[in-house]
Amino acid sequence: MPPAKKRPRAYDHLRTRTAVLAQFAHVRDAVAALTPEQLERPTRLGDWTVREVAAHVAMGLGSVSRFLALPEPPGPGPGLTLLRWPSVTAAHAARISEDVEGLAADRPDLTAVYEEVEAAFRADVPASGTGERLIPTRVGTMRLTDFLVTRTVELTVHTDDLNAALGLEIPYDRQALAACTRLLADALADRAPGGSVEVRVPPFAVVQCIEGPRHTRGTPPNVVETGPLTWLRLATGRTRWARALADAEVSASGERADLDALLPLMG
């Protein structure tokens, strides 16, 4: 008998909006202080420089306003659930890359871009409401609140990219990091349902996954544990499973505690 599906985690619309704005502000302030030389530094994202990563962050938040400006798709509900979002993003990577490179080339004044994007977001996503509106995103129709959760992933992951490229310590908003961590942990459990392995990402997430004998009490026989930043790097392919184990960034106990074949969750 297949394991029962758990009810998807609920996210508070206004708290998520606040987290998105807080993380965007951290990146905005850091980008405003970068020198021309820093903006041209390479990153771990292929040919993208820091300028392109910074432009991508602005474009990611700006997409909320762009999609809200389109007519609301007909119901009865979203075509793309939040847990499916991580697995469908890779198919659109080439088009996203073209758009980012175009923005970085056409709008060299990133400070102005960030100001415009933030002002539009605040106007289009007011500090009220339920976030139930459907929006036609690039990857499918989603609820507004769900799409804002995906923005916490984009913002947090690319904050980490900028820190890695520049040796900075751009802060991580706690709520944004929590939402990012929980979505990626839940996506793992959705991709490999089961109860034989417990994956812990303290202090934000604990999920069970992978078919096999289900644990009911006491210490689970198969446990994976890591920190939030290592988890998001594993989930997005910034770090590989074997390397994280070798560097003691993740602990795995039990014969089933091997997530290598399931990672990354996002391309």
N, C-alpha and C positions, 0 to 999 in steps of 0.2 A: 504493500500500500504506500503510495507516495506521501511524503511529508506534507502536512497542511501548510498552506500559505498564510503567513501572518499579515495582519492588517498593515498597510503602509504607514510609515511614521508621518505624523502631522507636524507641519511647521507653521509657526505664527507669522502671519503676513507682515505685521508692523515691526516685529523684532527682526525679521529677515531683511526688510527694507533698511532698518537702522544699521544692521551689520554690513550690508552692501555699501552704504554710504561711508561708514567708518573705515572699511578697508580701502575703498577708493581714495579717501582722503589721505591715508597713509602713503599710498603710491603717488598720488598727486604731489604731495609735499616733497617726496624724495626726487621725483622726476624734475620738479622745478629747480632743484639745486644742482642738477647734473651739469657737468661741463661738456662742451662739444666733443672732447676726446672720450669722455665716459660714454656718451651716447653712441659712439661708433665701436665700442668694444664688442667682441663676439660673445655669443651666449651658447648654451648647450642645445639650442633649438635650431640645428642645422645652420643655414646661412643667415639667420636672423641676427641682427645686432641688437644692442640694448634699445636703440631707437624703435626698431620694429616691435619688440616686446612691449615697450611703453605705448606705442600706437595701438597695439592689439588690446591692451587693457582698456583704453579709451573706447575703442570700437565695441568691445564686449559690453560695456555699460550703455553705450549709445544705442545698441541694438534694442534695448527695452523700449525706448521712445520710438524708434523706427517701426517696430512691430505694433506698438499701440496705436500708431497713426493709421494702420491698415484697418479695413473693416473687420469686425469681429466675425470669426467663422461660425457657421451654424452649429448648434449642439448636436446631440445631447451632452457631450462631454469631450474631454481631450482625446486626441488621437495618439498622443505620445505621453506615457506615464513618466514620472520622475525617475523611477528605477531603470527605465529603458534608455534614458538619455545618454549615460556614459558610453553605451555600446554603439550608438549611431553617429557620434560626432566625427569619427575618423573618415567617413565617406565624404565629408564636406571640407576636409583639410586643405585640399588644393585651392578651392575657391576662396576660402578664408585667407589663405596665404597671399593670394593675388590682391585681395581687398586691403589687407594690412599693408603690404608693400606700397600700394597706391596711396593710401592715407599718409604713410610715413614720408613719401616723396612729395606729395602735394601740399601737406600741411606741416612744414618744419617747425612752426611755433607750437610745440606740444602744450605749453601752458595755456594758450588760448583754446586749444582743442579740449583740454580737460575742463576748463571753466564752462564752455558751451555744453558739453555732455552732462556735467553735473547739474547745471541749471535746468536743462531740459528734463532730466530724470526727476528732479524735485517737483517740477511743475506737472509732469505726466503721471507720477506715482505719488499721490498726496499721502500725507501721514494720517490716513483714515481709510476705511473700506475693508473689504474681506479678501481681495485678491483672487476672487473666483472668475474674473473675466477671462475668456479664452483669447489667446493671441496666436497668430500664424507665424511661428518661428521658422528659421531656416530648415530645421530638422523635423518639424511637425507641429501640429496644434497642441499647445500646452496651456495649463492654468497659469495665470500671472504669478501667483505665489510660488509655484513649482519652478517657473523660469527664473525667478529671483534667487531661488536656492542654487540653481546652476551658476548664477553669477558669483556666488560665494566661492564655488570651485574655481572658476576662471580667475578670480581676483587673488585667491590664496595661492594657487599653484604658480601664477606668474609673479607674485610677490617673491616666492621662493626662487624662481628663475632669476629675477633681478638681483636678489641677494647673492646668489651663487656667482653671477657674472661680475658683480661689482665689489664683492666683499663687504657689503653693507649689512645693516641690521634693521631693515624696514620692519616696523612692528606688524604683528598679526593680531587683528581684532579677535577676541576670544570667541564671540558668537559666530563670526564668519568662519573661523577655523573649526569650530564645533559642527556647524552645518555641513561644511565640506567633508569633514571626517565621517560624519554619520551617513551622508549620502553614499559615499564610496564604500563604506562598510556594508550598508544595506544592499548595494548593488552586487557585492560579492555574494551575499547570502541568497539573493534572487537568482544569480547566475548558477550557483551550485547549491541548491536547497538540500537540507539535511541537518542532522544534529550530532555528527560524530566529531566535529572539530569546533572548538570555541576560539574565536578571534577577538582579542582584546586590544583596544586602542585607548588606554586611559588618558585623560579622564572622561572621554566623550562617547565611546561606543563599545559595545560588546554584542557580537552576533554569533550564531551557530550556523554551520554550513557543512556541505559534503555528505553524501549518503553514507550510511553505515550504522553501526550500533549507536543508539542514542543515549547520551549521558543524562541521568536524572538527579543525582545527588553527590555531594562530596567533590573532590578535585577532579575535573575532567581528565581523561587519559590522553587527550590530544589538544594541546593548547598552543596558539600562536599569540605572541604579544609584542607590540612595538609602539613607538610614539607617533603622534599625529603627523609630524612632518615626514618621517620615514614612510608612514603609511601612504600619504598622498604621493610621494615619489614612487613607491612601488605600484600604486594603482594607476599612475599615468606613465609608467615606463621610464621615469627619470633615474630610478635605481632598479637593478635586477635582483631577483630573489637570492641568488647565490652570493652576490656581493654583499647584500645586507646581512646575510648570515655570517659571512666571513668577517665582516667588520663589527660583528656583535651589535648591530643596530636592530636586530629582530631575534627573538628567541622562539624556538619551535621544539616542543616535546611531544613524543608519541609518534607511532609509525605512520599515522595519517596526516600529521601536521606539516604538509608540504603544499604550498600554494603556487608553486612555480608554474604549473600548467594553466592556472586560472588568471595569471597576471601578464600584462597589465589589463586593467578594465577599460581604459580609454586609450585611443591611439594618438 
